[in-house]
Amino acid sequence: MSTPQKTTHVQNSPYESPWSLRERIGMMLWSGTWTLLCAWTPKPLNPWRLLVLRVFGTQISGTPFVHARARIQIPWKLRLAHRACLGDRANAYTLGEISIGEGATIAQEAYLCTGTHDFASPALPLQTTPIVVGKDVFVGARAFILPGVILGDRSIIGAGAVVTKNVEANTIVAGNPAKTIGTRLPASESR
């Protein structure tokens, strides 16, 4: 697993936005659109929610599922593969890119956080690092995934886990900080 590239955004003070005017307008339009057109929709209207996400630049392949109450900060920095699931009140804090692989599930209230700050600088500039969620990964309820983490294919993240480092494929982790507690049989052996 290669390490995702960290980006430090230019800010002269902690009160200055790292986003351009165009990006800030896009984020405001997104927030209002999702609230008015999607946040109240029932489960069968998933195709409508996916259409709205596509209009706002989300890269979607196949048919993922996005719950009406999922939170997505910046949709044009999100990539969803076929059968990926972003659950009820799951938070994709896409200040940097998040890629969710085929068949991966992000359970209720899980938090994928791509942003932090450079605390060594007085201006506290925003730092973003992508998060990659592999194929058939399960992220349990209220788990917290830190910037730059790669979750290997078929890994399982326990409920409430705080993941600070990459997780290898077929590995089960839990706790704060997350530690390996088991392995998952490869798909070819699990049946």
SULMOSUL-V896464 format. One record per residue. N is the residue number from 0. RES is the residue in one letter. SS is DSSP state (alpha for helix, beta for strand, coil for the rest). OMEGA is omega as a letter, one per 40 degrees, with the letter a starting at -180 (none if undefined). D_CENTER is the distance of its C-alpha to the mean C-alpha in whole Angstrom. Layout:
n:res:ss:omega:d_center
N:RES:SS:OMEGA:D_CENTER
N:RES:SS:OMEGA:D_CENTER
This chain:
n:res:ss:omega:d_center
0:M:coil:i:18
1:S:coil:a:18
2:T:coil:i:17
3:P:coil:a:14
4:Q:coil:i:16
5:K:beta:i:16
6:T:beta:i:17
7:T:beta:a:19
8:H:coil:a:20
9:V:coil:i:23
10:Q:coil:i:24
11:N:coil:i:28
12:S:coil:i:27
13:P:coil:a:25
14:Y:coil:a:25
15:E:coil:i:25
16:S:coil:i:22
17:P:coil:a:20
18:W:coil:i:19
19:S:coil:i:22
20:L:alpha:i:24
21:R:alpha:i:23
22:E:alpha:i:19
23:R:alpha:i:20
24:I:alpha:i:22
25:G:alpha:i:19
26:M:alpha:i:17
27:M:alpha:i:19
28:L:alpha:i:20
29:W:alpha:a:17
30:S:alpha:i:17
31:G:alpha:a:20
32:T:alpha:a:20
33:W:alpha:a:17
34:T:alpha:a:19
35:L:alpha:a:22
36:L:alpha:a:21
37:C:coil:a:19
38:A:coil:a:18
39:W:coil:a:21
40:T:coil:i:21
41:P:coil:a:22
42:K:alpha:a:20
43:P:alpha:i:23
44:L:alpha:i:21
45:N:alpha:i:18
46:P:alpha:i:20
47:W:alpha:i:20
48:R:alpha:i:17
49:L:alpha:i:16
50:L:alpha:i:19
51:V:alpha:i:18
52:L:alpha:i:14
53:R:alpha:i:16
54:V:alpha:a:19
55:F:coil:i:16
56:G:coil:i:15
57:T:coil:i:12
58:Q:beta:a:13
59:I:beta:i:14
60:S:coil:a:16
61:G:coil:a:18
62:T:coil:i:17
63:P:coil:i:14
64:F:beta:i:14
65:V:beta:a:12
66:H:coil:a:14
67:A:coil:a:15
68:R:coil:i:14
69:A:coil:i:11
70:R:beta:i:10
71:I:beta:a:8
72:Q:coil:a:10
73:I:coil:a:10
74:P:alpha:a:10
75:W:alpha:i:12
76:K:alpha:a:9
77:L:beta:i:7
78:R:beta:a:9
79:L:beta:i:10
80:A:coil:a:12
81:H:coil:i:15
82:R:coil:i:15
83:A:coil:a:11
84:C:beta:i:11
85:L:beta:a:9
86:G:coil:a:11
87:D:coil:i:13
88:R:coil:i:12
89:A:coil:a:8
90:N:beta:i:7
91:A:beta:a:4
92:Y:beta:a:6
93:T:coil:i:6
94:L:coil:i:10
95:G:coil:a:9
96:E:coil:i:8
97:I:beta:i:5
98:S:beta:a:7
99:I:beta:a:7
100:G:coil:a:11
101:E:coil:i:14
102:G:coil:a:14
103:A:coil:i:11
104:T:beta:i:11
105:I:beta:a:8
106:A:coil:a:11
107:Q:coil:i:12
108:E:coil:i:11
109:A:coil:a:9
110:Y:beta:i:7
111:L:beta:a:4
112:C:beta:a:7
113:T:coil:a:8
114:G:beta:i:11
115:T:beta:i:14
116:H:beta:i:18
117:D:coil:a:21
118:F:coil:i:23
119:A:coil:a:26
120:S:coil:i:26
121:P:coil:a:28
122:A:coil:a:26
123:L:coil:a:23
124:P:coil:i:21
125:L:beta:i:17
126:Q:beta:i:16
127:T:beta:i:12
128:T:beta:a:11
129:P:coil:i:9
130:I:beta:i:7
131:V:beta:i:8
132:V:beta:a:8
133:G:coil:i:12
134:K:coil:i:14
135:D:coil:i:15
136:V:coil:i:12
137:F:beta:i:13
138:V:beta:a:10
139:G:coil:a:13
140:A:coil:i:13
141:R:coil:i:13
142:A:coil:a:11
143:F:beta:a:10
144:I:beta:a:8
145:L:coil:a:10
146:P:coil:i:10
147:G:coil:a:11
148:V:coil:i:10
149:I:beta:i:11
150:L:beta:a:11
151:G:coil:a:14
152:D:coil:i:15
153:R:coil:i:16
154:S:coil:i:15
155:I:beta:i:15
156:I:beta:a:14
157:G:coil:i:16
158:A:coil:i:16
159:G:coil:a:16
160:A:coil:i:15
161:V:beta:a:14
162:V:beta:a:13
163:T:coil:a:14
164:K:coil:i:15
165:N:coil:i:14
166:V:beta:a:15
167:E:coil:i:18
168:A:coil:i:18
169:N:coil:a:20
170:T:beta:i:19
171:I:beta:i:19
172:V:beta:i:18
173:A:beta:i:18
174:G:coil:a:19
175:N:beta:e:19
176:P:coil:a:19
177:A:coil:i:17
178:K:beta:i:20
179:T:beta:i:21
180:I:beta:i:23
181:G:beta:i:24
182:T:beta:a:23
183:R:coil:i:22
184:L:coil:i:25
185:P:coil:a:24
186:A:coil:a:24
187:S:coil:a:28
188:E:coil:a:29
189:S:coil:a:27
190:R:coil:none:29
